[in-house]
Amino acid sequence: MSLSRIKEAVANKKMICQKCNRPVQKFEKYAETIDAVRDGFNIQEIESHATRVTLICNNDGCDWKERTEYWDNYIVD
């Protein structure tokens, strides 16, 4: 679901660059991550889920690029 939301935000120009305030043009290195802890009995407890993505502005004159798991903060409605 996160990947489709990121694709949709970039395609609809709703993902905004923090440097030039224009729409982000592309993204790369999308990854779903799970940080987990195992105890001595081989029982796995999941601590957190995250989606990391590298956002790339790619507008003329702007070289902003950021790897983040807080990508939803860059989406405007």
Helices and strands as residue ranges (DSSP letters): H 2-11, E 26-38, E 44-56, E 65-68, G 71-74
